[in-house]
Amino acid sequence: MISPEHIQRFERALNSERPLCNLHGLAVALRDEGVSQVDLYMLFSHFQTMAAADDPRYDAIVDNMDLIWGGPLAKGHALYPTILTDEDIRQRSENDLPQA
């Protein structure tokens, strides 16, 4: 489950001087803290939908989403041993995210 603290940590990483690196570090930390693959993906997806495609931080978000999703998108650097499916995502809604 994603908590308001996770959202705050994401915002700090996103707004840092090195969002790609810091978002990756956050993804690894949250995974290691027991956040599920689908919950982590939904956290990143929540911020991806709010970012403009021309915002340089957008790529930092979606590049890390690839690593969370897994499979060929992760190019051997997947954060989880399984690949998410569209069904996994359909079962979850962004409305499940708490408001910061």
Biotite code that builds the C-alpha atoms (Angstrom):
import biotite.structure as struc

atoms = struc.array([
    struc.Atom([0.000, 0.000, 0.000], chain_id="A", res_id=1, res_name="MET", atom_name="CA", element="C"),
    struc.Atom([1.177, 3.507, -0.808], chain_id="A", res_id=2, res_name="ILE", atom_name="CA", element="C"),
    struc.Atom([1.162, 5.947, 2.082], chain_id="A", res_id=3, res_name="SER", atom_name="CA", element="C"),
    struc.Atom([1.268, 9.751, 2.206], chain_id="A", res_id=4, res_name="PRO", atom_name="CA", element="C"),
    struc.Atom([4.907, 9.356, 3.297], chain_id="A", res_id=5, res_name="GLU", atom_name="CA", element="C"),
    struc.Atom([5.684, 7.522, 0.040], chain_id="A", res_id=6, res_name="HIS", atom_name="CA", element="C"),
    struc.Atom([4.149, 10.379, -1.925], chain_id="A", res_id=7, res_name="ILE", atom_name="CA", element="C"),
    struc.Atom([6.211, 12.932, -0.003], chain_id="A", res_id=8, res_name="GLN", atom_name="CA", element="C"),
    struc.Atom([9.380, 10.932, -0.603], chain_id="A", res_id=9, res_name="ARG", atom_name="CA", element="C"),
    struc.Atom([8.534, 10.718, -4.303], chain_id="A", res_id=10, res_name="PHE", atom_name="CA", element="C"),
    struc.Atom([8.015, 14.482, -4.515], chain_id="A", res_id=11, res_name="GLU", atom_name="CA", element="C"),
    struc.Atom([11.388, 15.122, -2.838], chain_id="A", res_id=12, res_name="ARG", atom_name="CA", element="C"),
    struc.Atom([13.167, 12.767, -5.254], chain_id="A", res_id=13, res_name="ALA", atom_name="CA", element="C"),
    struc.Atom([11.348, 14.218, -8.268], chain_id="A", res_id=14, res_name="LEU", atom_name="CA", element="C"),
    struc.Atom([12.227, 17.778, -7.321], chain_id="A", res_id=15, res_name="ASN", atom_name="CA", element="C"),
    struc.Atom([15.868, 17.021, -6.550], chain_id="A", res_id=16, res_name="SER", atom_name="CA", element="C"),
    struc.Atom([18.798, 18.025, -8.746], chain_id="A", res_id=17, res_name="GLU", atom_name="CA", element="C"),
    struc.Atom([19.119, 14.424, -9.978], chain_id="A", res_id=18, res_name="ARG", atom_name="CA", element="C"),
    struc.Atom([15.560, 13.100, -10.352], chain_id="A", res_id=19, res_name="PRO", atom_name="CA", element="C"),
    struc.Atom([16.482, 10.035, -12.456], chain_id="A", res_id=20, res_name="LEU", atom_name="CA", element="C"),
    struc.Atom([18.997, 8.781, -9.920], chain_id="A", res_id=21, res_name="CYS", atom_name="CA", element="C"),
    struc.Atom([16.952, 9.744, -6.872], chain_id="A", res_id=22, res_name="ASN", atom_name="CA", element="C"),
    struc.Atom([13.728, 8.232, -8.209], chain_id="A", res_id=23, res_name="LEU", atom_name="CA", element="C"),
    struc.Atom([15.598, 5.008, -8.927], chain_id="A", res_id=24, res_name="HIS", atom_name="CA", element="C"),
    struc.Atom([16.976, 5.020, -5.390], chain_id="A", res_id=25, res_name="GLY", atom_name="CA", element="C"),
    struc.Atom([13.479, 5.590, -4.047], chain_id="A", res_id=26, res_name="LEU", atom_name="CA", element="C"),
    struc.Atom([12.059, 2.746, -6.139], chain_id="A", res_id=27, res_name="ALA", atom_name="CA", element="C"),
    struc.Atom([14.723, 0.371, -4.821], chain_id="A", res_id=28, res_name="VAL", atom_name="CA", element="C"),
    struc.Atom([14.194, 1.549, -1.235], chain_id="A", res_id=29, res_name="ALA", atom_name="CA", element="C"),
    struc.Atom([10.419, 1.174, -1.398], chain_id="A", res_id=30, res_name="LEU", atom_name="CA", element="C"),
    struc.Atom([10.753, -2.267, -2.976], chain_id="A", res_id=31, res_name="ARG", atom_name="CA", element="C"),
    struc.Atom([13.130, -3.258, -0.179], chain_id="A", res_id=32, res_name="ASP", atom_name="CA", element="C"),
    struc.Atom([10.648, -1.888, 2.374], chain_id="A", res_id=33, res_name="GLU", atom_name="CA", element="C"),
    struc.Atom([8.012, -4.269, 1.014], chain_id="A", res_id=34, res_name="GLY", atom_name="CA", element="C"),
    struc.Atom([6.005, -2.098, -1.369], chain_id="A", res_id=35, res_name="VAL", atom_name="CA", element="C"),
    struc.Atom([4.431, -4.365, -3.977], chain_id="A", res_id=36, res_name="SER", atom_name="CA", element="C"),
    struc.Atom([5.318, -4.106, -7.637], chain_id="A", res_id=37, res_name="GLN", atom_name="CA", element="C"),
    struc.Atom([1.867, -2.907, -8.639], chain_id="A", res_id=38, res_name="VAL", atom_name="CA", element="C"),
    struc.Atom([1.707, -0.347, -5.822], chain_id="A", res_id=39, res_name="ASP", atom_name="CA", element="C"),
    struc.Atom([5.104, 1.028, -6.764], chain_id="A", res_id=40, res_name="LEU", atom_name="CA", element="C"),
    struc.Atom([4.113, 1.195, -10.415], chain_id="A", res_id=41, res_name="TYR", atom_name="CA", element="C"),
    struc.Atom([0.889, 3.013, -9.517], chain_id="A", res_id=42, res_name="MET", atom_name="CA", element="C"),
    struc.Atom([2.825, 5.555, -7.439], chain_id="A", res_id=43, res_name="LEU", atom_name="CA", element="C"),
    struc.Atom([5.041, 6.366, -10.406], chain_id="A", res_id=44, res_name="PHE", atom_name="CA", element="C"),
    struc.Atom([2.059, 6.301, -12.771], chain_id="A", res_id=45, res_name="SER", atom_name="CA", element="C"),
    struc.Atom([0.235, 8.810, -10.589], chain_id="A", res_id=46, res_name="HIS", atom_name="CA", element="C"),
    struc.Atom([3.050, 11.331, -11.055], chain_id="A", res_id=47, res_name="PHE", atom_name="CA", element="C"),
    struc.Atom([3.571, 10.436, -14.705], chain_id="A", res_id=48, res_name="GLN", atom_name="CA", element="C"),
    struc.Atom([-0.009, 11.440, -15.516], chain_id="A", res_id=49, res_name="THR", atom_name="CA", element="C"),
    struc.Atom([0.536, 14.819, -13.850], chain_id="A", res_id=50, res_name="MET", atom_name="CA", element="C"),
    struc.Atom([3.846, 15.593, -15.596], chain_id="A", res_id=51, res_name="ALA", atom_name="CA", element="C"),
    struc.Atom([3.995, 17.326, -18.951], chain_id="A", res_id=52, res_name="ALA", atom_name="CA", element="C"),
    struc.Atom([5.720, 15.242, -21.632], chain_id="A", res_id=53, res_name="ALA", atom_name="CA", element="C"),
    struc.Atom([8.205, 18.069, -22.242], chain_id="A", res_id=54, res_name="ASP", atom_name="CA", element="C"),
    struc.Atom([9.136, 18.304, -18.550], chain_id="A", res_id=55, res_name="ASP", atom_name="CA", element="C"),
    struc.Atom([12.661, 16.855, -18.218], chain_id="A", res_id=56, res_name="PRO", atom_name="CA", element="C"),
    struc.Atom([11.522, 14.989, -15.111], chain_id="A", res_id=57, res_name="ARG", atom_name="CA", element="C"),
    struc.Atom([8.947, 13.082, -17.179], chain_id="A", res_id=58, res_name="TYR", atom_name="CA", element="C"),
    struc.Atom([11.656, 10.830, -18.611], chain_id="A", res_id=59, res_name="ASP", atom_name="CA", element="C"),
    struc.Atom([13.019, 10.187, -15.118], chain_id="A", res_id=60, res_name="ALA", atom_name="CA", element="C"),
    struc.Atom([9.587, 8.935, -14.094], chain_id="A", res_id=61, res_name="ILE", atom_name="CA", element="C"),
    struc.Atom([8.879, 6.725, -17.112], chain_id="A", res_id=62, res_name="VAL", atom_name="CA", element="C"),
    struc.Atom([12.408, 5.300, -17.270], chain_id="A", res_id=63, res_name="ASP", atom_name="CA", element="C"),
    struc.Atom([11.961, 4.059, -13.712], chain_id="A", res_id=64, res_name="ASN", atom_name="CA", element="C"),
    struc.Atom([8.469, 2.782, -14.510], chain_id="A", res_id=65, res_name="MET", atom_name="CA", element="C"),
    struc.Atom([10.087, 0.502, -17.104], chain_id="A", res_id=66, res_name="ASP", atom_name="CA", element="C"),
    struc.Atom([12.321, -0.974, -14.409], chain_id="A", res_id=67, res_name="LEU", atom_name="CA", element="C"),
    struc.Atom([9.352, -1.499, -12.120], chain_id="A", res_id=68, res_name="ILE", atom_name="CA", element="C"),
    struc.Atom([7.271, -3.085, -14.918], chain_id="A", res_id=69, res_name="TRP", atom_name="CA", element="C"),
    struc.Atom([10.073, -5.497, -15.806], chain_id="A", res_id=70, res_name="GLY", atom_name="CA", element="C"),
    struc.Atom([10.609, -7.683, -18.848], chain_id="A", res_id=71, res_name="GLY", atom_name="CA", element="C"),
    struc.Atom([12.211, -6.356, -22.021], chain_id="A", res_id=72, res_name="PRO", atom_name="CA", element="C"),
    struc.Atom([11.430, -2.773, -21.006], chain_id="A", res_id=73, res_name="LEU", atom_name="CA", element="C"),
    struc.Atom([13.856, -3.102, -18.108], chain_id="A", res_id=74, res_name="ALA", atom_name="CA", element="C"),
    struc.Atom([16.744, -4.294, -20.306], chain_id="A", res_id=75, res_name="LYS", atom_name="CA", element="C"),
    struc.Atom([18.030, -6.673, -17.636], chain_id="A", res_id=76, res_name="GLY", atom_name="CA", element="C"),
    struc.Atom([17.640, -4.236, -14.732], chain_id="A", res_id=77, res_name="HIS", atom_name="CA", element="C"),
    struc.Atom([14.125, -5.079, -13.527], chain_id="A", res_id=78, res_name="ALA", atom_name="CA", element="C"),
    struc.Atom([13.400, -4.289, -9.906], chain_id="A", res_id=79, res_name="LEU", atom_name="CA", element="C"),
    struc.Atom([11.109, -7.303, -9.471], chain_id="A", res_id=80, res_name="TYR", atom_name="CA", element="C"),
    struc.Atom([11.450, -10.906, -10.694], chain_id="A", res_id=81, res_name="PRO", atom_name="CA", element="C"),
    struc.Atom([8.078, -10.897, -12.478], chain_id="A", res_id=82, res_name="THR", atom_name="CA", element="C"),
    struc.Atom([6.630, -8.777, -15.249], chain_id="A", res_id=83, res_name="ILE", atom_name="CA", element="C"),
    struc.Atom([3.527, -6.736, -14.507], chain_id="A", res_id=84, res_name="LEU", atom_name="CA", element="C"),
    struc.Atom([0.538, -7.369, -16.706], chain_id="A", res_id=85, res_name="THR", atom_name="CA", element="C"),
    struc.Atom([-2.210, -5.076, -17.895], chain_id="A", res_id=86, res_name="ASP", atom_name="CA", element="C"),
    struc.Atom([-4.554, -7.143, -15.715], chain_id="A", res_id=87, res_name="GLU", atom_name="CA", element="C"),
    struc.Atom([-2.439, -6.332, -12.623], chain_id="A", res_id=88, res_name="ASP", atom_name="CA", element="C"),
    struc.Atom([-2.831, -2.642, -13.409], chain_id="A", res_id=89, res_name="ILE", atom_name="CA", element="C"),
    struc.Atom([-6.553, -2.878, -14.218], chain_id="A", res_id=90, res_name="ARG", atom_name="CA", element="C"),
    struc.Atom([-7.177, -4.368, -10.798], chain_id="A", res_id=91, res_name="GLN", atom_name="CA", element="C"),
    struc.Atom([-5.714, -1.266, -9.223], chain_id="A", res_id=92, res_name="ARG", atom_name="CA", element="C"),
    struc.Atom([-6.953, 2.276, -9.583], chain_id="A", res_id=93, res_name="SER", atom_name="CA", element="C"),
    struc.Atom([-5.097, 5.507, -9.024], chain_id="A", res_id=94, res_name="GLU", atom_name="CA", element="C"),
    struc.Atom([-7.941, 6.394, -6.703], chain_id="A", res_id=95, res_name="ASN", atom_name="CA", element="C"),
    struc.Atom([-6.307, 3.956, -4.293], chain_id="A", res_id=96, res_name="ASP", atom_name="CA", element="C"),
    struc.Atom([-3.529, 6.497, -3.739], chain_id="A", res_id=97, res_name="LEU", atom_name="CA", element="C"),
    struc.Atom([-3.918, 8.632, -0.623], chain_id="A", res_id=98, res_name="PRO", atom_name="CA", element="C"),
    struc.Atom([-3.916, 12.375, -1.056], chain_id="A", res_id=99, res_name="GLN", atom_name="CA", element="C"),
    struc.Atom([-0.764, 14.132, 0.133], chain_id="A", res_id=100, res_name="ALA", atom_name="CA", element="C"),
])
